Amino acid sequence: MKIGFLGALLSLASFGFSAEVATFSVDVTPPIGHQLFTGGGVDSVAVNDSLFAKGFVISGGGLEKPAVFVSVDWAEIRNDAFDRWREVLAEAAGTDRVRVLVSAIHQHDTPLPDLAAQKILEEAGADTQLIDPEFHEKTVQKVAAAIREAMKNSRTISHFGIGKAEAEGLASNRRFVNSEGEISYGRGSGGQNLAGRIAPVGTIDPWVKTLSFWDGDEAVCALSIYATHPMSVYRTARISADFPGIARASRQKKTPSALQIYASGASGNITVGKFNDHKMETRIVFAERLETAMTAAWDATKKHPVSKIEFKSEELMLDPRVDGDFTKEKLNEQLNDTSQNRMKRGMAALGLSWQKRCEAGQPIDVPMLDFGGKAQLILLPGEIYVEYQIAVQELRPDSFVMTAGYGECGPGYIPTKRAWEENDSNLSDWCWVAPGQEEKIRAVLKRLLEPKR
């Protein structure tokens, strides 16, 4: 039935701006035998469960060009590998690379691509594999092909939905005060530290937040984000999406028409350590807890007509760490020391790759999608600490702000000033940024989040 020009105008007026969304899901599991660098540098021997890249392309709604969000079941995506994902996916979606938001979920028994670092390792003759470059390129191209195909079948979205619920027994800050009254940062994901398991959870963001897109009464996709390290048992040599993958798959079975996407929030200093006994059966317990919160957030969803969608991005320059063991001389010495294990040589290559990127003067893009001022989706770089996610929310207390972490992961840990002052033990190696970055990060967040006057 034709509704005519006037009818079309009335329809648009009732639903706001016309927008479309295309969803995609791609298997990104590496072949057995691929090294798992964050899994201890071991060769994988089996696949516990498949890894996926899941996401959406949103267009219209006032956007100048489409925007892409993709969450990947990999440990991290760094430096030129991160740019490769953005460039190839941007071409597939007909947009600019700054508008491609790539977030790694950060499970440890998965790949960690950094193409420049991999080349450095190969030139040094090191037996360390961060990523098989051929597998990496095939994977990126496969995701791009899925985007092209998905955009042929884009769905009109009339509404977006927002909902949140508290998760229980899934997050604890690495920082705690032990029985002697001393500050410790020794609470890891594995939960082996008994003092860390007894101490309070500390500073966390307890909310699972879900952003969904709807075509009338039918949900098209849902993105859920929670801030915690996504590992239960790891360094198993078995490729796994861990408990977030299990929870996501279960939710997918219950909502077959709506793609379920999960991403990790700003959780560099947040783990399941307080609750973890490091037993494989506990992985299922964590998955059930996460799924329960995801379901509750879904059930709490409130729908809003699609109004103007805006894209905004700010550039962030972080200073590299170049003192002590992080000088080029020390990193090269560690890289070329054949007595060092795979992890040590790989860490040196990652440090050199990050310094090369910084020397080229390439800033980190910090992008954000704003849905009519009612909800925002922001992507932060690296293993950034949860205090920055809390700061983001404090800048827009009247809005529904969702923060995805593990964007450009080249910096590694991005701590707070307090963590440096208290000698956070986690910063001894997996942190390639210098102290003194908090002020500039907060300034970027303020420019992004402050509403227009």
SULNOR-V414036 format. One record per residue. N is the residue number from 0. RES is the residue in one small letter. PHI is phi as a letter, one per 40 degrees, with the letter a starting at -180 (none if undefined). D_LAST is the distance of its C-alpha to the last C-alpha in Angstrom with 2 decimals. Layout:
N	RES	PHI	D_LAST
N	RES	PHI	D_LAST
This chain:
0	m	none	43.47
1	k	c	41.42
2	i	c	38.53
3	g	g	37.97
4	f	c	34.93
5	l	c	33.71
6	g	c	34.22
7	a	c	32.23
8	l	c	29.27
9	l	c	29.58
10	s	c	29.85
11	l	c	26.65
12	a	c	24.86
13	s	c	26.19
14	f	b	25.27
15	g	g	22.02
16	f	c	22.09
17	s	c	25.49
18	a	b	25.74
19	e	b	28.76
20	v	b	29.79
21	a	b	32.96
22	t	b	34.39
23	f	a	36.96
24	s	a	39.18
25	v	b	41.50
26	d	c	44.20
27	v	b	43.63
28	t	c	46.58
29	p	c	48.50
30	p	c	52.29
31	i	d	54.45
32	g	h	55.38
33	h	c	51.93
34	q	c	51.11
35	l	b	48.46
36	f	c	47.15
37	t	c	44.97
38	g	c	47.86
39	g	g	50.04
40	g	g	50.88
41	v	c	53.50
42	d	c	54.62
43	s	c	53.57
44	v	b	56.57
45	a	a	55.15
46	v	b	52.14
47	n	c	51.34
48	d	a	48.66
49	s	c	46.93
50	l	b	43.60
51	f	b	40.93
52	a	b	37.84
53	k	b	35.82
54	g	a	32.60
55	f	a	30.79
56	v	b	29.45
57	i	b	26.56
58	s	a	26.01
59	g	g	24.57
60	g	g	21.72
61	g	g	19.68
62	l	c	20.58
63	e	c	21.79
64	k	a	24.61
65	p	c	26.04
66	a	b	25.11
67	v	b	27.90
68	f	b	28.12
69	v	b	31.55
70	s	b	32.97
71	v	b	36.33
72	d	c	39.16
73	w	b	39.76
74	a	c	39.52
75	e	a	37.10
76	i	b	36.33
77	r	b	36.16
78	n	f	35.64
79	d	c	37.31
80	a	c	38.04
81	f	c	34.34
82	d	c	33.75
83	r	c	36.72
84	w	d	35.32
85	r	c	32.03
86	e	c	33.82
87	v	c	36.42
88	l	c	34.15
89	a	c	31.64
90	e	c	34.58
91	a	c	35.76
92	a	c	32.44
93	g	g	31.79
94	t	a	28.66
95	d	c	27.68
96	r	c	28.66
97	v	c	25.17
98	r	c	24.48
99	v	b	27.51
100	l	c	26.80
101	v	b	30.21
102	s	b	30.78
103	a	c	34.21
104	i	c	35.24
105	h	g	37.41
106	q	c	40.74
107	h	c	43.27
108	d	c	46.29
109	t	a	44.58
110	p	c	44.14
111	l	a	41.87
112	p	c	41.44
113	d	a	40.94
114	l	c	42.89
115	a	c	43.06
116	a	c	44.26
117	q	c	46.80
118	k	c	48.15
119	i	d	48.44
120	l	c	50.43
121	e	c	52.70
122	e	c	53.45
123	a	c	54.37
124	g	g	56.65
125	a	c	54.87
126	d	c	55.57
127	t	b	51.92
128	q	b	50.06
129	l	c	46.32
130	i	a	46.30
131	d	c	48.85
132	p	d	47.18
133	e	c	49.01
134	f	c	47.91
135	h	c	44.32
136	e	c	44.27
137	k	c	46.01
138	t	c	43.48
139	v	c	40.43
140	q	c	42.13
141	k	c	43.01
142	v	c	39.41
143	a	c	38.44
144	a	c	41.27
145	a	c	40.06
146	i	c	36.60
147	r	d	38.24
148	e	c	40.41
149	a	c	37.66
150	m	c	35.56
151	k	c	38.58
152	n	b	38.16
153	s	d	34.41
154	r	b	33.55
155	t	c	31.11
156	i	b	28.60
157	s	c	27.50
158	h	b	25.86
159	f	b	24.62
160	g	b	25.75
161	i	b	24.64
162	g	a	27.06
163	k	a	28.04
164	a	a	31.16
165	e	c	32.57
166	a	c	35.19
167	e	b	38.19
168	g	g	40.46
169	l	b	38.60
170	a	a	36.54
171	s	a	37.43
172	n	c	36.02
173	r	d	38.45
174	r	c	38.18
175	f	a	40.48
176	v	b	42.70
177	n	c	46.39
178	s	c	49.25
179	e	c	49.93
180	g	g	46.43
181	e	c	45.56
182	i	c	42.32
183	s	b	43.00
184	y	b	41.00
185	g	c	44.01
186	r	c	42.89
187	g	c	43.07
188	s	c	42.83
189	g	c	46.59
190	g	g	46.87
191	q	c	50.09
192	n	c	48.98
193	l	c	50.41
194	a	c	48.53
195	g	c	45.26
196	r	c	46.28
197	i	c	47.07
198	a	c	43.95
199	p	d	40.79
200	v	c	38.17
201	g	g	35.75
202	t	c	32.03
203	i	b	31.19
204	d	b	28.66
205	p	c	30.95
206	w	c	29.05
207	v	c	30.12
208	k	b	27.21
209	t	b	27.93
210	l	b	25.86
211	s	b	28.01
212	f	b	28.13
213	w	b	30.15
214	d	b	32.09
215	g	g	32.52
216	d	c	34.44
217	e	b	35.44
218	a	c	33.60
219	v	c	33.57
220	c	a	32.50
221	a	a	31.09
222	l	b	29.60
223	s	b	30.26
224	i	b	29.23
225	y	a	30.73
226	a	c	30.83
227	t	a	34.48
228	h	c	37.03
229	p	c	38.71
230	m	b	42.31
231	s	b	45.16
232	v	b	48.38
233	y	a	48.06
234	r	g	50.21
235	t	b	52.52
236	a	g	53.06
237	r	b	52.06
238	i	c	49.00
239	s	a	46.67
240	a	c	43.19
241	d	f	43.99
242	f	c	42.68
243	p	c	39.32
244	g	c	41.41
245	i	c	43.74
246	a	c	41.02
247	r	c	39.26
248	a	c	42.62
249	s	c	43.45
250	r	c	40.18
251	q	c	40.84
252	k	c	44.25
253	k	c	42.79
254	t	b	40.12
255	p	c	42.03
256	s	c	39.87
257	a	b	36.57
258	l	c	36.32
259	q	c	35.65
260	i	b	33.71
261	y	b	33.39
262	a	b	31.53
263	s	c	31.63
264	g	c	28.61
265	a	c	28.11
266	s	b	31.63
267	g	d	33.31
268	n	b	34.47
269	i	b	34.91
270	t	b	38.29
271	v	c	40.61
272	g	d	43.01
273	k	c	43.39
274	f	b	44.60
275	n	b	46.52
276	d	b	50.32
277	h	g	50.33
278	k	b	52.45
279	m	c	52.00
280	e	c	52.09
281	t	c	49.01
282	r	d	47.02
283	i	c	47.62
284	v	c	46.56
285	f	c	43.21
286	a	c	42.80
287	e	c	43.52
288	r	c	41.02
289	l	c	38.27
290	e	c	39.28
291	t	d	39.32
292	a	c	35.69
293	m	c	34.68
294	t	c	36.56
295	a	c	34.97
296	a	c	31.44
297	w	c	32.59
298	d	c	34.08
299	a	c	30.90
300	t	c	28.86
301	k	b	26.63
302	k	c	26.02
303	h	b	23.00
304	p	d	23.20
305	v	c	21.89
306	s	b	18.61
307	k	c	16.87
308	i	c	17.64
309	e	b	15.72
310	f	b	17.29
311	k	a	15.91
312	s	a	18.13
313	e	b	18.30
314	e	c	21.62
315	l	b	23.36
316	m	b	26.51
317	l	b	28.79
318	d	c	31.87
319	p	c	35.17
320	r	c	37.71
321	v	b	40.64
322	d	b	42.72
323	g	f	45.73
324	d	c	46.63
325	f	b	43.64
326	t	c	44.99
327	k	d	46.08
328	e	c	49.65
329	k	c	49.52
330	l	c	47.75
331	n	c	50.32
332	e	c	53.10
333	q	c	51.99
334	l	d	51.52
335	n	c	55.02
336	d	c	56.79
337	t	c	58.87
338	s	c	59.60
339	q	c	55.96
340	n	c	55.06
341	r	d	52.76
342	m	c	49.76
343	k	c	50.14
344	r	c	50.60
345	g	c	47.71
346	m	c	45.39
347	a	c	46.42
348	a	c	45.70
349	l	c	42.19
350	g	c	41.54
351	l	c	42.88
352	s	c	40.87
353	w	c	37.58
354	q	c	38.56
355	k	c	39.41
356	r	c	35.98
357	c	c	34.31
358	e	c	36.71
359	a	c	35.69
360	g	g	32.15
361	q	c	30.62
362	p	c	27.32
363	i	c	26.46
364	d	c	23.90
365	v	b	21.51
366	p	c	20.38
367	m	a	18.27
368	l	b	18.31
369	d	b	15.58
370	f	b	17.08
371	g	g	14.70
372	g	g	12.45
373	k	c	15.66
374	a	a	17.46
375	q	b	17.26
376	l	b	20.35
377	i	b	20.38
378	l	b	23.53
379	l	b	24.49
380	p	c	27.55
381	g	f	30.99
382	e	c	32.30
383	i	c	29.20
384	y	c	29.55
385	v	c	28.14
386	e	d	26.27
387	y	c	23.65
388	q	c	23.32
389	i	c	22.91
390	a	c	20.23
391	v	d	18.30
392	q	c	18.57
393	e	c	17.63
394	l	c	14.21
395	r	b	13.62
396	p	c	16.14
397	d	c	15.07
398	s	b	15.72
399	f	c	18.94
400	v	b	18.86
401	m	b	22.06
402	t	b	23.18
403	a	c	26.15
404	g	b	28.06
405	y	f	30.86
406	g	c	29.12
407	e	c	30.54
408	c	c	33.21
409	g	d	34.68
410	p	c	33.49
411	g	g	35.25
412	y	c	34.15
413	i	b	30.80
414	p	c	31.36
415	t	c	29.57
416	k	d	30.59
417	r	c	32.61
418	a	c	34.58
419	w	c	35.68
420	e	c	36.62
421	e	c	38.65
422	n	f	40.43
423	d	d	39.31
424	s	c	42.48
425	n	c	40.69
426	l	c	39.41
427	s	c	42.96
428	d	b	42.88
429	w	c	40.14
430	c	a	37.39
431	w	b	37.08
432	v	b	34.04
433	a	c	34.48
434	p	c	33.33
435	g	g	30.18
436	q	c	27.66
437	e	d	25.54
438	e	c	23.20
439	k	c	22.35
440	i	c	21.97
441	r	c	19.52
442	a	c	17.48
443	v	c	17.48
444	l	c	16.56
445	k	c	13.56
446	r	c	12.30
447	l	c	13.19
448	l	c	11.98
449	e	c	8.74
450	p	c	6.36
451	k	c	3.78
452	r	c	0.00
